[in-house]
Amino acid sequence: MKKRLLTGDRPTGPLHLGHYVGSLAERLRFQSDPQVECFFIIADYQVMTDRLDTADVERNIIDVALDYISVGIDPTRSAIFIQSKVPQLTELTTFLSMITTVAKVGRNPTVKEELRAAGIEESQMSLGMFSYPVSQAADILLFQAHYVPVGEDQRPHIELTREIARTFNKLYGETFVLPDEIVSDVPRLLGLDASQKMSKSRNNAIYLSDRSEVVQAKIKAAVTDSGHEVKFDSDGKPAISNLMRIYELATGRDIARIEEDFAGKGYGTFKTQLTDALNSFLDPIRKQRDVYDDNQHYIRKVLREGTERAREVGEKTMRSVRSALKYDFSAIYDA
Ligand code: TRP
């Protein structure tokens, strides 16, 4: 039996190198395992947890899907789907929220952190923001996913998901697979300001879709450390070390080899070569992206078909959920 994997992203903008290092690379490894079937959720409901301006959501869904496909996520093997277009997710969220206490959800440290980051007072938090971890539990449980690759910050959500699954199984009989989070041990990339992790909101990211001139300008402006030696020291030289990790990603060379190659050469030379290496790495990704960008028909079809597959699997799970709950009402419907 194949095992399922589920993970995904909020459609808040195009994906960047930090996403590649932290998660896309790992997704590609899982996708090539014939024992695993991957589902990638574009979590559009979650966008509204911390912003009510929805003008860009549709464009961002397409952008994220374009990014997935251009890095090598293969829609003939993996399903890419839109959260709000799978009604079974909403149905499951309703049931799961009945067996989950407010107290338990209220302890979630990630939600608190996100509130702080978005500058939202706790008294102004929406019910949807408060309870989205239950909706995310439904995202995972609907697919009976064994594997959930996520960032460290998502750990509390997966822990909650397991607790909800255990509670359901105990109350209504074995129904859900207990998922395992897979937290990458690759440290996060910092942004080009070298002070915080790479992120869209901090304006310090290189996007997978950035054109070569943009990459060049961004690397040129990237913060460096004092001194001039290209040496890896994440505490003493965080900026140059981070750029070396980007060089490592782009070339596949390990850090020791990079230090050797740039011994006695200085930051200027390093930045020039980093720009070239990064552009060679991004070229095929950008090329793929252009092809699919010009063929919006294809990308829409990928999303529709992925969502169709998600509904199929979701409906199968919901049949056993409704039956376990005795909410299939066969006396009314099968008469
Ligand atoms: N919360 C995740 C993020 O912000 C996105 C997400 C939604 C997700 N549903 C999920 C991740 C289910 C893993 C599993 O990145």
py3Dmol code that shows the C-alpha trace and the ligand (Angstrom):
import py3Dmol

protein = """\
ATOM      1  CA  MET A   1       0.000   0.000   0.000  1.00  0.00           C
ATOM      2  CA  LYS A   2       1.248   3.445  -0.926  1.00  0.00           C
ATOM      3  CA  LYS A   3       1.567   5.941   1.890  1.00  0.00           C
ATOM      4  CA  ARG A   4       0.261   9.452   1.474  1.00  0.00           C
ATOM      5  CA  LEU A   5       2.076  12.682   2.069  1.00  0.00           C
ATOM      6  CA  LEU A   6       0.358  16.008   2.552  1.00  0.00           C
ATOM      7  CA  THR A   7       1.833  19.459   2.845  1.00  0.00           C
ATOM      8  CA  GLY A   8       1.341  22.827   1.257  1.00  0.00           C
ATOM      9  CA  ASP A   9       1.496  26.589   1.321  1.00  0.00           C
ATOM     10  CA  ARG A  10      -0.639  29.640   1.814  1.00  0.00           C
ATOM     11  CA  PRO A  11      -1.082  31.479  -1.487  1.00  0.00           C
ATOM     12  CA  THR A  12       0.286  34.821  -0.335  1.00  0.00           C
ATOM     13  CA  GLY A  13       2.793  35.361  -3.147  1.00  0.00           C
ATOM     14  CA  PRO A  14       5.414  33.636  -5.263  1.00  0.00           C
ATOM     15  CA  LEU A  15       7.839  31.184  -3.640  1.00  0.00           C
ATOM     16  CA  HIS A  16      11.480  32.028  -2.940  1.00  0.00           C
ATOM     17  CA  LEU A  17      14.813  30.304  -2.367  1.00  0.00           C
ATOM     18  CA  GLY A  18      13.971  29.794   1.304  1.00  0.00           C
ATOM     19  CA  HIS A  19      10.988  27.671   0.259  1.00  0.00           C
ATOM     20  CA  TYR A  20      13.195  25.734  -2.110  1.00  0.00           C
ATOM     21  CA  VAL A  21      15.830  24.883   0.483  1.00  0.00           C
ATOM     22  CA  GLY A  22      13.380  24.366   3.333  1.00  0.00           C
ATOM     23  CA  SER A  23      10.704  22.352   1.614  1.00  0.00           C
ATOM     24  CA  LEU A  24      10.472  22.121  -2.170  1.00  0.00           C
ATOM     25  CA  ALA A  25      13.699  20.110  -2.466  1.00  0.00           C
ATOM     26  CA  GLU A  26      12.383  17.597   0.035  1.00  0.00           C
ATOM     27  CA  ARG A  27       9.027  17.366  -1.727  1.00  0.00           C
ATOM     28  CA  LEU A  28      10.843  16.460  -4.934  1.00  0.00           C
ATOM     29  CA  ARG A  29      12.641  13.652  -3.102  1.00  0.00           C
ATOM     30  CA  PHE A  30       9.364  12.260  -1.767  1.00  0.00           C
ATOM     31  CA  GLN A  31       7.718  12.583  -5.139  1.00  0.00           C
ATOM     32  CA  SER A  32      10.311  10.290  -6.662  1.00  0.00           C
ATOM     33  CA  ASP A  33       9.573   7.556  -4.103  1.00  0.00           C
ATOM     34  CA  PRO A  34       7.150   5.136  -5.763  1.00  0.00           C
ATOM     35  CA  GLN A  35       5.787   4.140  -2.330  1.00  0.00           C
ATOM     36  CA  VAL A  36       4.491   7.637  -1.661  1.00  0.00           C
ATOM     37  CA  GLU A  37       1.577   9.571  -3.155  1.00  0.00           C
ATOM     38  CA  CYS A  38       1.908  13.327  -2.613  1.00  0.00           C
ATOM     39  CA  PHE A  39      -0.854  15.879  -2.094  1.00  0.00           C
ATOM     40  CA  PHE A  40       0.021  19.557  -2.094  1.00  0.00           C
ATOM     41  CA  ILE A  41      -2.600  21.860  -0.649  1.00  0.00           C
ATOM     42  CA  ILE A  42      -2.839  25.497  -1.613  1.00  0.00           C
ATOM     43  CA  ALA A  43      -4.350  26.717   1.638  1.00  0.00           C
ATOM     44  CA  ASP A  44      -6.425  29.678   0.512  1.00  0.00           C
ATOM     45  CA  TYR A  45      -8.712  29.704   3.563  1.00  0.00           C
ATOM     46  CA  GLN A  46      -5.641  30.266   5.719  1.00  0.00           C
ATOM     47  CA  VAL A  47      -4.812  33.466   3.854  1.00  0.00           C
ATOM     48  CA  MET A  48      -7.829  35.069   5.504  1.00  0.00           C
ATOM     49  CA  THR A  49      -6.615  34.245   9.017  1.00  0.00           C
ATOM     50  CA  ASP A  50      -4.518  37.391   9.137  1.00  0.00           C
ATOM     51  CA  ARG A  51      -5.746  39.573   6.248  1.00  0.00           C
ATOM     52  CA  LEU A  52      -9.137  40.293   4.774  1.00  0.00           C
ATOM     53  CA  ASP A  53      -7.930  41.752   1.490  1.00  0.00           C
ATOM     54  CA  THR A  54      -8.578  38.926  -0.933  1.00  0.00           C
ATOM     55  CA  ALA A  55      -7.816  40.759  -4.172  1.00  0.00           C
ATOM     56  CA  ASP A  56      -4.675  38.749  -4.942  1.00  0.00           C
ATOM     57  CA  VAL A  57      -5.636  35.284  -3.764  1.00  0.00           C
ATOM     58  CA  GLU A  58      -6.557  33.877  -7.161  1.00  0.00           C
ATOM     59  CA  ARG A  59      -3.412  35.227  -8.829  1.00  0.00           C
ATOM     60  CA  ASN A  60      -1.337  33.866  -5.942  1.00  0.00           C
ATOM     61  CA  ILE A  61      -2.891  30.409  -6.240  1.00  0.00           C
ATOM     62  CA  ILE A  62      -1.808  30.324  -9.863  1.00  0.00           C
ATOM     63  CA  ASP A  63       1.642  31.663  -8.944  1.00  0.00           C
ATOM     64  CA  VAL A  64       2.218  28.992  -6.328  1.00  0.00           C
ATOM     65  CA  ALA A  65       1.056  26.285  -8.717  1.00  0.00           C
ATOM     66  CA  LEU A  66       3.414  27.690 -11.395  1.00  0.00           C
ATOM     67  CA  ASP A  67       6.273  27.632  -8.903  1.00  0.00           C
ATOM     68  CA  TYR A  68       5.516  24.029  -7.923  1.00  0.00           C
ATOM     69  CA  ILE A  69       5.440  22.843 -11.505  1.00  0.00           C
ATOM     70  CA  SER A  70       8.466  24.790 -12.640  1.00  0.00           C
ATOM     71  CA  VAL A  71      10.673  23.261  -9.925  1.00  0.00           C
ATOM     72  CA  GLY A  72       9.588  19.776 -10.944  1.00  0.00           C
ATOM     73  CA  ILE A  73       6.456  18.860  -9.070  1.00  0.00           C
ATOM     74  CA  ASP A  74       4.819  16.569 -11.549  1.00  0.00           C
ATOM     75  CA  PRO A  75       1.039  16.807 -11.678  1.00  0.00           C
ATOM     76  CA  THR A  76       0.791  13.355 -13.211  1.00  0.00           C
ATOM     77  CA  ARG A  77       2.230  11.936  -9.983  1.00  0.00           C
ATOM     78  CA  SER A  78       1.235  14.468  -7.320  1.00  0.00           C
ATOM     79  CA  ALA A  79      -2.036  16.280  -6.753  1.00  0.00           C
ATOM     80  CA  ILE A  80      -1.953  20.062  -6.395  1.00  0.00           C
ATOM     81  CA  PHE A  81      -5.292  21.300  -5.098  1.00  0.00           C
ATOM     82  CA  ILE A  82      -7.170  24.313  -3.754  1.00  0.00           C
ATOM     83  CA  GLN A  83      -8.342  24.010  -0.148  1.00  0.00           C
ATOM     84  CA  SER A  84     -11.596  25.939  -0.513  1.00  0.00           C
ATOM     85  CA  LYS A  85     -12.614  23.847  -3.506  1.00  0.00           C
ATOM     86  CA  VAL A  86     -12.733  20.602  -1.519  1.00  0.00           C
ATOM     87  CA  PRO A  87     -16.049  20.738   0.365  1.00  0.00           C
ATOM     88  CA  GLN A  88     -15.174  17.579   2.314  1.00  0.00           C
ATOM     89  CA  LEU A  89     -12.533  19.630   4.130  1.00  0.00           C
ATOM     90  CA  THR A  90     -15.157  22.004   5.469  1.00  0.00           C
ATOM     91  CA  GLU A  91     -17.397  19.121   6.454  1.00  0.00           C
ATOM     92  CA  LEU A  92     -14.597  17.376   8.315  1.00  0.00           C
ATOM     93  CA  THR A  93     -13.550  20.628  10.007  1.00  0.00           C
ATOM     94  CA  THR A  94     -17.086  20.952  11.403  1.00  0.00           C
ATOM     95  CA  PHE A  95     -17.020  17.477  12.933  1.00  0.00           C
ATOM     96  CA  LEU A  96     -13.481  17.814  14.270  1.00  0.00           C
ATOM     97  CA  SER A  97     -14.275  21.136  15.923  1.00  0.00           C
ATOM     98  CA  MET A  98     -16.966  19.351  17.971  1.00  0.00           C
ATOM     99  CA  ILE A  99     -14.474  16.981  19.585  1.00  0.00           C
ATOM    100  CA  THR A 100     -11.808  19.609  20.240  1.00  0.00           C
ATOM    101  CA  THR A 101     -11.844  21.924  23.238  1.00  0.00           C
ATOM    102  CA  VAL A 102     -11.350  25.664  23.057  1.00  0.00           C
ATOM    103  CA  ALA A 103      -8.768  25.278  25.833  1.00  0.00           C
ATOM    104  CA  LYS A 104      -6.641  22.951  23.726  1.00  0.00           C
ATOM    105  CA  VAL A 105      -6.719  25.145  20.633  1.00  0.00           C
ATOM    106  CA  GLY A 106      -6.079  28.241  22.760  1.00  0.00           C
ATOM    107  CA  ARG A 107      -2.704  26.921  23.851  1.00  0.00           C
ATOM    108  CA  ASN A 108      -1.259  26.811  20.337  1.00  0.00           C
ATOM    109  CA  PRO A 109       1.983  28.839  20.374  1.00  0.00           C
ATOM    110  CA  THR A 110       2.161  29.154  16.579  1.00  0.00           C
ATOM    111  CA  VAL A 111      -1.164  30.981  16.418  1.00  0.00           C
ATOM    112  CA  LYS A 112       0.035  33.392  19.106  1.00  0.00           C
ATOM    113  CA  GLU A 113       3.268  33.967  17.223  1.00  0.00           C
ATOM    114  CA  GLU A 114       1.390  34.621  13.981  1.00  0.00           C
ATOM    115  CA  LEU A 115      -0.899  37.104  15.690  1.00  0.00           C
ATOM    116  CA  ARG A 116       2.108  38.973  16.974  1.00  0.00           C
ATOM    117  CA  ALA A 117       3.776  38.940  13.555  1.00  0.00           C
ATOM    118  CA  ALA A 118       0.618  40.283  11.903  1.00  0.00           C
ATOM    119  CA  GLY A 119       0.224  42.942  14.602  1.00  0.00           C
ATOM    120  CA  ILE A 120      -3.225  41.713  15.609  1.00  0.00           C
ATOM    121  CA  GLU A 121      -4.378  42.209  19.211  1.00  0.00           C
ATOM    122  CA  GLU A 122      -5.651  39.015  20.804  1.00  0.00           C
ATOM    123  CA  SER A 123      -9.032  40.662  21.344  1.00  0.00           C
ATOM    124  CA  GLN A 124      -9.230  41.334  17.590  1.00  0.00           C
ATOM    125  CA  MET A 125      -8.437  37.767  16.556  1.00  0.00           C
ATOM    126  CA  SER A 126     -11.114  36.221  14.355  1.00  0.00           C
ATOM    127  CA  LEU A 127     -12.696  32.904  15.162  1.00  0.00           C
ATOM    128  CA  GLY A 128     -11.198  31.597  11.931  1.00  0.00           C
ATOM    129  CA  MET A 129      -7.696  32.581  13.026  1.00  0.00           C
ATOM    130  CA  PHE A 130      -8.241  30.983  16.412  1.00  0.00           C
ATOM    131  CA  SER A 131      -9.501  27.710  15.017  1.00  0.00           C
ATOM    132  CA  TYR A 132      -7.495  27.337  11.820  1.00  0.00           C
ATOM    133  CA  PRO A 133      -5.338  24.620  13.419  1.00  0.00           C
ATOM    134  CA  VAL A 134      -8.475  22.457  13.474  1.00  0.00           C
ATOM    135  CA  SER A 135      -9.037  23.177   9.801  1.00  0.00           C
ATOM    136  CA  GLN A 136      -5.398  22.264   9.187  1.00  0.00           C
ATOM    137  CA  ALA A 137      -5.938  19.007  11.095  1.00  0.00           C
ATOM    138  CA  ALA A 138      -8.768  18.297   8.651  1.00  0.00           C
ATOM    139  CA  ASP A 139      -6.397  19.043   5.735  1.00  0.00           C
ATOM    140  CA  ILE A 140      -4.150  16.265   6.962  1.00  0.00           C
ATOM    141  CA  LEU A 141      -6.667  13.718   8.271  1.00  0.00           C
ATOM    142  CA  LEU A 142      -8.943  13.884   5.219  1.00  0.00           C
ATOM    143  CA  PHE A 143      -6.105  12.395   3.192  1.00  0.00           C
ATOM    144  CA  GLN A 144      -5.082   9.802   5.791  1.00  0.00           C
ATOM    145  CA  ALA A 145      -1.569  11.222   5.376  1.00  0.00           C
ATOM    146  CA  HIS A 146       1.282   9.389   7.077  1.00  0.00           C
ATOM    147  CA  TYR A 147       3.847  12.048   6.270  1.00  0.00           C
ATOM    148  CA  VAL A 148       3.554  15.792   6.768  1.00  0.00           C
ATOM    149  CA  PRO A 149       6.762  17.660   5.903  1.00  0.00           C
ATOM    150  CA  VAL A 150       6.620  21.067   7.572  1.00  0.00           C
ATOM    151  CA  GLY A 151       8.755  23.768   9.138  1.00  0.00           C
ATOM    152  CA  GLU A 152       9.543  23.705  12.849  1.00  0.00           C
ATOM    153  CA  ASP A 153       6.819  26.304  13.523  1.00  0.00           C
ATOM    154  CA  GLN A 154       4.157  23.871  12.334  1.00  0.00           C
ATOM    155  CA  ARG A 155       4.988  21.160  14.888  1.00  0.00           C
ATOM    156  CA  PRO A 156       2.218  22.171  17.345  1.00  0.00           C
ATOM    157  CA  HIS A 157      -0.329  21.855  14.540  1.00  0.00           C
ATOM    158  CA  ILE A 158       0.692  18.295  13.751  1.00  0.00           C
ATOM    159  CA  GLU A 159       0.712  17.403  17.433  1.00  0.00           C
ATOM    160  CA  LEU A 160      -2.840  18.756  17.703  1.00  0.00           C
ATOM    161  CA  THR A 161      -3.791  16.798  14.584  1.00  0.00           C
ATOM    162  CA  ARG A 162      -2.647  13.563  16.211  1.00  0.00           C
ATOM    163  CA  GLU A 163      -4.552  14.377  19.400  1.00  0.00           C
ATOM    164  CA  ILE A 164      -7.732  15.052  17.435  1.00  0.00           C
ATOM    165  CA  ALA A 165      -7.291  11.824  15.464  1.00  0.00           C
ATOM    166  CA  ARG A 166      -6.763   9.813  18.661  1.00  0.00           C
ATOM    167  CA  THR A 167      -9.841  11.361  20.252  1.00  0.00           C
ATOM    168  CA  PHE A 168     -11.967  10.573  17.219  1.00  0.00           C
ATOM    169  CA  ASN A 169     -10.681   7.015  16.967  1.00  0.00           C
ATOM    170  CA  LYS A 170     -11.392   6.434  20.633  1.00  0.00           C
ATOM    171  CA  LEU A 171     -14.893   7.878  20.505  1.00  0.00           C
ATOM    172  CA  TYR A 172     -16.085   6.464  17.205  1.00  0.00           C
ATOM    173  CA  GLY A 173     -13.728   3.638  16.263  1.00  0.00           C
ATOM    174  CA  GLU A 174     -10.450   3.465  14.324  1.00  0.00           C
ATOM    175  CA  THR A 175     -10.913   5.855  11.422  1.00  0.00           C
ATOM    176  CA  PHE A 176      -7.876   8.083  11.041  1.00  0.00           C
ATOM    177  CA  VAL A 177      -4.218   7.424  10.379  1.00  0.00           C
ATOM    178  CA  LEU A 178      -1.994   9.209  12.911  1.00  0.00           C
ATOM    179  CA  PRO A 179       0.312  11.474  10.879  1.00  0.00           C
ATOM    180  CA  ASP A 180       4.005  12.085  11.495  1.00  0.00           C
ATOM    181  CA  GLU A 181       5.579  15.457  10.912  1.00  0.00           C
ATOM    182  CA  ILE A 182       8.830  15.494   9.015  1.00  0.00           C
ATOM    183  CA  VAL A 183      10.832  18.521  10.035  1.00  0.00           C
ATOM    184  CA  SER A 184      13.768  19.189   7.776  1.00  0.00           C
ATOM    185  CA  ASP A 185      17.120  19.394   9.574  1.00  0.00           C
ATOM    186  CA  VAL A 186      18.381  21.855   6.981  1.00  0.00           C
ATOM    187  CA  PRO A 187      18.521  25.234   8.750  1.00  0.00           C
ATOM    188  CA  ARG A 188      16.419  28.007   7.260  1.00  0.00           C
ATOM    189  CA  LEU A 189      17.956  30.415   4.807  1.00  0.00           C
ATOM    190  CA  LEU A 190      18.311  33.948   6.049  1.00  0.00           C
ATOM    191  CA  GLY A 191      17.177  36.809   3.913  1.00  0.00           C
ATOM    192  CA  LEU A 192      19.582  39.072   2.037  1.00  0.00           C
ATOM    193  CA  ASP A 193      19.575  41.375   5.072  1.00  0.00           C
ATOM    194  CA  ALA A 194      21.120  38.427   6.990  1.00  0.00           C
ATOM    195  CA  SER A 195      19.183  39.296  10.092  1.00  0.00           C
ATOM    196  CA  GLN A 196      15.962  37.328   9.699  1.00  0.00           C
ATOM    197  CA  LYS A 197      14.724  34.327   7.793  1.00  0.00           C
ATOM    198  CA  MET A 198      14.017  34.844   4.119  1.00  0.00           C
ATOM    199  CA  SER A 199      10.423  35.936   3.763  1.00  0.00           C
ATOM    200  CA  LYS A 200       8.163  37.909   1.525  1.00  0.00           C
ATOM    201  CA  SER A 201       6.955  40.185   4.289  1.00  0.00           C
ATOM    202  CA  ARG A 202      10.513  41.242   5.151  1.00  0.00           C
ATOM    203  CA  ASN A 203      11.355  42.117   1.587  1.00  0.00           C
ATOM    204  CA  ASN A 204      14.634  40.189   1.738  1.00  0.00           C
ATOM    205  CA  ALA A 205      13.931  37.306  -0.612  1.00  0.00           C
ATOM    206  CA  ILE A 206      15.097  36.040  -3.977  1.00  0.00           C
ATOM    207  CA  TYR A 207      12.110  34.569  -5.775  1.00  0.00           C
ATOM    208  CA  LEU A 208      12.287  31.496  -7.967  1.00  0.00           C
ATOM    209  CA  SER A 209      10.678  33.680 -10.630  1.00  0.00           C
ATOM    210  CA  ASP A 210      13.097  36.649 -10.322  1.00  0.00           C
ATOM    211  CA  ARG A 211      14.687  37.598 -13.647  1.00  0.00           C
ATOM    212  CA  SER A 212      18.475  37.439 -13.934  1.00  0.00           C
ATOM    213  CA  GLU A 213      18.932  41.247 -13.719  1.00  0.00           C
ATOM    214  CA  VAL A 214      16.879  41.265 -10.539  1.00  0.00           C
ATOM    215  CA  VAL A 215      18.960  38.448  -9.061  1.00  0.00           C
ATOM    216  CA  GLN A 216      22.109  40.343  -9.964  1.00  0.00           C
ATOM    217  CA  ALA A 217      20.899  43.547  -8.315  1.00  0.00           C
ATOM    218  CA  LYS A 218      19.735  41.741  -5.196  1.00  0.00           C
ATOM    219  CA  ILE A 219      23.010  39.860  -4.714  1.00  0.00           C
ATOM    220  CA  LYS A 220      24.940  43.042  -5.331  1.00  0.00           C
ATOM    221  CA  ALA A 221      22.970  44.793  -2.598  1.00  0.00           C
ATOM    222  CA  ALA A 222      23.045  41.823  -0.218  1.00  0.00           C
ATOM    223  CA  VAL A 223      24.505  42.564   3.210  1.00  0.00           C
ATOM    224  CA  THR A 224      27.969  41.138   3.913  1.00  0.00           C
ATOM    225  CA  ASP A 225      30.024  40.920   7.100  1.00  0.00           C
ATOM    226  CA  SER A 226      33.096  42.855   8.088  1.00  0.00           C
ATOM    227  CA  GLY A 227      36.382  41.400   6.816  1.00  0.00           C
ATOM    228  CA  HIS A 228      36.796  40.002   3.317  1.00  0.00           C
ATOM    229  CA  GLU A 229      37.401  36.287   3.666  1.00  0.00           C
ATOM    230  CA  VAL A 230      34.849  33.849   2.198  1.00  0.00           C
ATOM    231  CA  LYS A 231      34.670  31.621   5.222  1.00  0.00           C
ATOM    232  CA  PHE A 232      31.747  29.744   6.751  1.00  0.00           C
ATOM    233  CA  ASP A 233      30.984  30.860  10.305  1.00  0.00           C
ATOM    234  CA  SER A 234      27.279  31.215  10.924  1.00  0.00           C
ATOM    235  CA  ASP A 235      27.772  33.079  14.219  1.00  0.00           C
ATOM    236  CA  GLY A 236      30.700  35.308  13.342  1.00  0.00           C
ATOM    237  CA  LYS A 237      29.879  35.814   9.648  1.00  0.00           C
ATOM    238  CA  PRO A 238      26.154  35.185   9.291  1.00  0.00           C
ATOM    239  CA  ALA A 239      25.735  37.134   6.050  1.00  0.00           C
ATOM    240  CA  ILE A 240      28.551  35.551   4.068  1.00  0.00           C
ATOM    241  CA  SER A 241      27.727  32.110   5.489  1.00  0.00           C
ATOM    242  CA  ASN A 242      24.162  32.485   4.305  1.00  0.00           C
ATOM    243  CA  LEU A 243      25.308  33.524   0.817  1.00  0.00           C
ATOM    244  CA  MET A 244      27.594  30.480   0.831  1.00  0.00           C
ATOM    245  CA  ARG A 245      24.581  28.287   1.507  1.00  0.00           C
ATOM    246  CA  ILE A 246      22.854  29.839  -1.485  1.00  0.00           C
ATOM    247  CA  TYR A 247      25.966  29.096  -3.536  1.00  0.00           C
ATOM    248  CA  GLU A 248      25.882  25.538  -2.229  1.00  0.00           C
ATOM    249  CA  LEU A 249      22.255  25.183  -3.324  1.00  0.00           C
ATOM    250  CA  ALA A 250      22.999  26.613  -6.756  1.00  0.00           C
ATOM    251  CA  THR A 251      26.101  24.536  -7.488  1.00  0.00           C
ATOM    252  CA  GLY A 252      25.776  21.418  -5.323  1.00  0.00           C
ATOM    253  CA  ARG A 253      29.324  22.064  -4.056  1.00  0.00           C
ATOM    254  CA  ASP A 254      29.842  21.550  -0.358  1.00  0.00           C
ATOM    255  CA  ILE A 255      30.899  24.357   1.963  1.00  0.00           C
ATOM    256  CA  ALA A 256      34.492  23.137   2.395  1.00  0.00           C
ATOM    257  CA  ARG A 257      34.932  23.103  -1.349  1.00  0.00           C
ATOM    258  CA  ILE A 258      33.459  26.603  -1.655  1.00  0.00           C
ATOM    259  CA  GLU A 259      35.915  27.917   0.950  1.00  0.00           C
ATOM    260  CA  GLU A 260      38.739  26.317  -1.000  1.00  0.00           C
ATOM    261  CA  ASP A 261      37.570  27.776  -4.310  1.00  0.00           C
ATOM    262  CA  PHE A 262      37.397  31.278  -2.886  1.00  0.00           C
ATOM    263  CA  ALA A 263      40.493  31.188  -0.679  1.00  0.00           C
ATOM    264  CA  GLY A 264      42.132  34.617  -0.900  1.00  0.00           C
ATOM    265  CA  LYS A 265      39.494  35.970  -3.313  1.00  0.00           C
ATOM    266  CA  GLY A 266      37.236  38.301  -1.337  1.00  0.00           C
ATOM    267  CA  TYR A 267      33.541  39.136  -1.326  1.00  0.00           C
ATOM    268  CA  GLY A 268      33.403  40.916  -4.674  1.00  0.00           C
ATOM    269  CA  THR A 269      34.566  37.927  -6.686  1.00  0.00           C
ATOM    270  CA  PHE A 270      32.368  35.662  -4.644  1.00  0.00           C
ATOM    271  CA  LYS A 271      29.281  37.769  -5.286  1.00  0.00           C
ATOM    272  CA  THR A 272      29.955  37.819  -9.040  1.00  0.00           C
ATOM    273  CA  GLN A 273      30.255  34.058  -9.173  1.00  0.00           C
ATOM    274  CA  LEU A 274      27.296  33.583  -6.872  1.00  0.00           C
ATOM    275  CA  THR A 275      25.173  35.652  -9.255  1.00  0.00           C
ATOM    276  CA  ASP A 276      26.238  33.503 -12.216  1.00  0.00           C
ATOM    277  CA  ALA A 277      25.723  30.254 -10.330  1.00  0.00           C
ATOM    278  CA  LEU A 278      22.329  31.289  -9.054  1.00  0.00           C
ATOM    279  CA  ASN A 279      21.204  32.391 -12.472  1.00  0.00           C
ATOM    280  CA  SER A 280      22.297  29.053 -13.961  1.00  0.00           C
ATOM    281  CA  PHE A 281      20.350  27.301 -11.236  1.00  0.00           C
ATOM    282  CA  LEU A 282      17.254  29.434 -11.781  1.00  0.00           C
ATOM    283  CA  ASP A 283      17.389  29.460 -15.596  1.00  0.00           C
ATOM    284  CA  PRO A 284      15.686  26.103 -16.169  1.00  0.00           C
ATOM    285  CA  ILE A 285      13.125  26.888 -13.462  1.00  0.00           C
ATOM    286  CA  ARG A 286      12.341  30.260 -15.071  1.00  0.00           C
ATOM    287  CA  LYS A 287      12.184  28.660 -18.495  1.00  0.00           C
ATOM    288  CA  GLN A 288       9.647  26.108 -17.318  1.00  0.00           C
ATOM    289  CA  ARG A 289       7.703  28.849 -15.609  1.00  0.00           C
ATOM    290  CA  ASP A 290       7.526  30.897 -18.816  1.00  0.00           C
ATOM    291  CA  VAL A 291       6.227  27.908 -20.738  1.00  0.00           C
ATOM    292  CA  TYR A 292       3.422  27.287 -18.264  1.00  0.00           C
ATOM    293  CA  ASP A 293       2.770  30.974 -17.708  1.00  0.00           C
ATOM    294  CA  ASP A 294       2.076  31.264 -21.435  1.00  0.00           C
ATOM    295  CA  ASN A 295      -0.245  28.312 -21.174  1.00  0.00           C
ATOM    296  CA  GLN A 296      -2.698  29.327 -18.478  1.00  0.00           C
ATOM    297  CA  HIS A 297      -5.030  26.695 -19.829  1.00  0.00           C
ATOM    298  CA  TYR A 298      -2.611  24.019 -18.643  1.00  0.00           C
ATOM    299  CA  ILE A 299      -2.107  25.395 -15.150  1.00  0.00           C
ATOM    300  CA  ARG A 300      -5.840  25.751 -14.618  1.00  0.00           C
ATOM    301  CA  LYS A 301      -6.303  22.171 -15.757  1.00  0.00           C
ATOM    302  CA  VAL A 302      -3.633  20.979 -13.309  1.00  0.00           C
ATOM    303  CA  LEU A 303      -5.453  22.730 -10.464  1.00  0.00           C
ATOM    304  CA  ARG A 304      -8.850  21.432 -11.459  1.00  0.00           C
ATOM    305  CA  GLU A 305      -7.637  17.861 -11.853  1.00  0.00           C
ATOM    306  CA  GLY A 306      -5.635  17.930  -8.629  1.00  0.00           C
ATOM    307  CA  THR A 307      -8.673  19.261  -6.805  1.00  0.00           C
ATOM    308  CA  GLU A 308     -10.824  16.554  -8.394  1.00  0.00           C
ATOM    309  CA  ARG A 309      -8.430  13.882  -7.104  1.00  0.00           C
ATOM    310  CA  ALA A 310      -8.449  15.487  -3.645  1.00  0.00           C
ATOM    311  CA  ARG A 311     -12.245  15.385  -3.601  1.00  0.00           C
ATOM    312  CA  GLU A 312     -12.235  11.733  -4.607  1.00  0.00           C
ATOM    313  CA  VAL A 313      -9.902  10.725  -1.779  1.00  0.00           C
ATOM    314  CA  GLY A 314     -11.681  13.120   0.587  1.00  0.00           C
ATOM    315  CA  GLU A 315     -15.109  11.676  -0.194  1.00  0.00           C
ATOM    316  CA  LYS A 316     -13.807   8.176   0.511  1.00  0.00           C
ATOM    317  CA  THR A 317     -12.562   9.265   3.927  1.00  0.00           C
ATOM    318  CA  MET A 318     -15.789  11.152   4.636  1.00  0.00           C
ATOM    319  CA  ARG A 319     -17.829   8.034   3.902  1.00  0.00           C
ATOM    320  CA  SER A 320     -16.035   6.240   6.720  1.00  0.00           C
ATOM    321  CA  VAL A 321     -16.199   9.311   8.959  1.00  0.00           C
ATOM    322  CA  ARG A 322     -19.960   9.700   8.468  1.00  0.00           C
ATOM    323  CA  SER A 323     -20.462   6.008   8.996  1.00  0.00           C
ATOM    324  CA  ALA A 324     -18.349   5.971  12.172  1.00  0.00           C
ATOM    325  CA  LEU A 325     -20.365   8.944  13.445  1.00  0.00           C
ATOM    326  CA  LYS A 326     -23.665   7.426  12.346  1.00  0.00           C
ATOM    327  CA  TYR A 327     -24.193  10.584  10.354  1.00  0.00           C
ATOM    328  CA  ASP A 328     -24.703   8.879   7.015  1.00  0.00           C
ATOM    329  CA  PHE A 329     -28.427   8.720   7.779  1.00  0.00           C
ATOM    330  CA  SER A 330     -28.982   5.675   5.633  1.00  0.00           C
ATOM    331  CA  ALA A 331     -32.548   5.292   6.911  1.00  0.00           C
ATOM    332  CA  ILE A 332     -33.348   8.584   5.251  1.00  0.00           C
ATOM    333  CA  TYR A 333     -31.115   8.444   2.221  1.00  0.00           C
ATOM    334  CA  ASP A 334     -30.983   4.783   1.190  1.00  0.00           C
ATOM    335  CA  ALA A 335     -34.730   4.182   1.411  1.00  0.00           C
TER     336      ALA A 335
END
"""
ligand_1 = """\
15
LIG
N 0.042 26.312 7.617
C 0.890 25.930 6.525
C 1.841 27.119 6.252
O 1.494 28.235 6.570
C 0.147 25.584 5.246
C -0.748 24.399 5.420
C -2.120 24.379 5.340
C -0.336 23.072 5.688
N -2.580 23.128 5.538
C -1.532 22.302 5.762
C 0.912 22.453 5.876
C -1.495 20.934 6.068
C 0.936 21.095 6.174
C -0.251 20.353 6.271
O 2.887 26.907 5.701
"""
view = py3Dmol.view(width=600, height=400)
view.addModel(protein, "pdb")
view.setStyle({"model": 0}, {"cartoon": {"style": "trace"}})
view.addModel(ligand_1, "xyz")
view.setStyle({"model": 1}, {"stick": {}})
view.zoomTo()
view.show()
